[in-house]
Amino acid sequence: MNRIPMTVEGEKALREELNQLKKVDRPRISAAIAEARELGDLKENAEYHAAREQQSFAEGRVNDIEAKLSNAMVIDVTTIAKTGKVIFGTTVVLINLEDDQEVEYKIVGDDEAEIKIQKISVNSPIARALIGKEEGDVVIVNTPSGSVEYEIDEVKHI
């Protein structure tokens, strides 16, 4: 089975979502189904069908999260010696060599990625180009709008 890399924060977020689904959403949905059943004919009962759909989505998400957590490889980058090398979980400060703009990204698992808060997936083109490189290296990242050249300014273990 493939191991799924995730940060400590990513694992915590998944566990919290799983807890929410099991302890809050499941009982709420079950109550909604029971209430809708009392309304009579199930064939034309929109509330019943909506509740069953919610139940199906919630159960699918519970199964998905449980599978990911069972295959998780949690990496705490703060416990890894700093070598200046880009690895999963590190925060990388890059300088765009074309316009000297600085950008900072944290390399995280697929479920944690959110570009708005500078978290990029380990499977993204930028992360794939950065992994294994060191501070001072120049990296060419192929993007849909063309190639961009970055210099790795700093690798942080935070």
N, C-alpha and C positions, 0 to 999 in steps of 0.2 A: 504494500500500500504506500502511496506517496505521502511523505510528510509535508505538512503545511506550515511554512514558517510564519511566525507572528511575534509581535513585541509583547511585553508584559501588559502594556496598556490595551492592546488589541484583545488579548485573552480575557482581561478583566471586563472589557466592554461586551464581549460575546457572552460571558457568564452572567452579566447583569441582564442582558436581553433575554437569555434563556430563563432566568429566574422570573422576569416580568411575564413572559409568555406562560410559564407553568403555574405561577402562583396568583396572577392577577387576570390575565386575558382568558385562560382556559375556563375558570369558574364563571367569569362574566359572560362568555359565549355560551356556555352550557345553560346558564340561567335564561339567556335570550332565546335559546332553542326551546326550552321547556315552556316559557311564556308564549312563544309563537305557536306551539303545539296546542295550547289551550284555546287558541282562537278558532280552531276547527279545521276545515278542509285544507290539507297540506299541499294539494296540487296547485291551488291558486293563492297560496299564502306567501306573499312577497317577503314578509319579515322572517319567516322560517327559512326560505331559500337564501336570503342575505346572511342570516346567522350561520347556516351550514357552509356557505362559501367562506365566511370569516374563519370558521372552525377548520376547514380544509387548508386555508392559507397558514393559519397558526401552527397546525400540526406539521405541515411541510417545512415551515421555518424551524420548528423545534428539532425535527429530524436532521435538517441541514446543519444547524449549529452543533448538535451532538456529534455528528460525523466529523465536522471540522475540529472540534475540541479533542476527539479521540485520536485524531491524526496530527494534532498540533505539535510543533517543535518550537517551544517558547524560547526566545533568545533575549536575554537581558544584556544589552550592549554595555551597560555601566560596569559589568563584572569582567569585561574583556579588556585585555591590555591594549593601550593606545599605541598603534604602530604608524598612524598616518595613512593607512590603507582603507579604502572604502569597502565596507561590508554591510550586510543586512543589519538594519537598525541604527546605523550611524546617520548623523545629520551632516550634510555636505554643503559648504559654502562655495559657490561657483561664480566665476567672473566671465561674462560674455565678452569675448575678445573683439567682437565687432563694435560694440558700443560702451564697453567698460561697465555695464550694469551688473550689480551683484544680486544673486538670487540664492536662497537657502532651501534645501529640500531634505526631508527625512525619508529614508527608504524603509518602507513598511510592507506588510502582507497585503494581499489583494483586498481583503475585507476592510482594512483600515484606511486604504488610500482615499485621500480627499484633497484634490489639487488646491482648493480654496484656502486650506490651512497648511499648504506646502508639504503635504504627505503624499509621496508617490509610490506606486506599486513596484515591488521588486521586479515585476515582469514588464514594466513600462520601458519604452526605448531609451529614455534618459538613464534610468537605473541600470539597465543592462549594459549601457556604455560605460557607466561609472564603476560598477562592481570590479574589484581587483586592482583598480588604479590607485595612485598615491598622491599626496599633496604635492603640488607643483606640476603634475602631469597635465598635458593638454588633451582634451577629449573632443572628438567630433560626434555630434548627436544628429542622426538622421530623423528629421521631422517631416510631417506632411507638407510643410511650407518650404522645405529645403534643409540643407545641412547647417548646423550651428556649432561654432567652436567655443568651448569653455575651458578655462583653466581651473583646476581644483585648488582653491585657496586654502581651505581648512576642512579637516574632518573631525567632527565632535562626537564624543561618546556621551550623549545626554539622554 
